Amino acid sequence: MKAWVKWLSVGVLSVVFGLVVLANPVAASLAVTTLAGILFAISGGFQIFAGLGENKMVGKVLGIALGTVMLLLGLSLLFRPLEGIISLAALATILFAASGAARVVTSFKMRNTSFFWPMLVSGALSVLLAGYIVANFFAIAPGLLGILLGIELLFNGAGLIALSFFLRASPSAERHRAA
């Protein structure tokens, strides 16, 4: 199978999965929270195991303590997924606000360049989005993670489809065709 066909297939699947996720964002949020809980619990278990193998007492204590926190976080997300959805949605909102504020501040350091307005607008939109989420938090939070996942899958799929057509049409991408 040619490389461009593989990328096209993955891109189409990503778009389809994105649409499925957006059709039921609350269920997708629950799935994301459950997966995060599993990954935190596994990571915490490995961290505890690694901490037990440390020779120095400080490394041992820190390793076991961090592993225990990660394990407990994972178990919390697994056994109380609805509260986990709310917590992760709050965290995502804080990240939107912080990254938006950082871009607004950074934009003023670019004041005399052509990059000022795009940076300012993107930062301001992130801050406004965070504000909108906070103002409507309990209506938006249950589906927020699912909506973000669905949008990411759609954008990822669109990017992969564009890549596949580039690989098909570009003579400079000839070496990728045989992959």
Secondary structure, 3 states (H helix, E strand, C coil): CCHHHHHHHHHHHHHHHHHHHHHCHHHHHHHHHHHHHHHHHHHHHHHHHHHHCCCCHHHHHHHHHHHHHHHHHHHHHHHCHHHHHHHHHHHHHHHHHHHHHHHHHHHHHCCCCCCHHHHHHHHHHHHHHHHHHHHCHHHHHHHHHHHHHHHHHHHHHHHHHHHHHHHHHCHHHHHHHCC
